[in-house]
Amino acid sequence: MATDEAVGESEHLKSLIISTAQELWDDKDALGKFLAVVRRSEGFAKLADTLEQSDARPAKPSFFGVRSTEFQL
């Protein structure tokens, strides 16, 4: 059961990271600072790298396979 909670928590955080990147997309300075903070976590460093290297605004978190809808409008 603890593993299910950890996976659910990870999904919520992933959704929050993607949603925040969407909102900060036009402010590259703020986006870079946010992704630098995200990158400090080993579990999300690859996601931060992918978002930073992208030329297009990230899709909704569900596009990335994130099941959580907590942070989606």
Buried (B, 14 or more C-beta within 10 A) or exposed (E): EEEEEEEEEBBBBBBBBBBBBBEBBEEEEEBEEBBEEBBEEEEBEEBBEEBBEEEEEBEBBEEBEBEBEEBBE
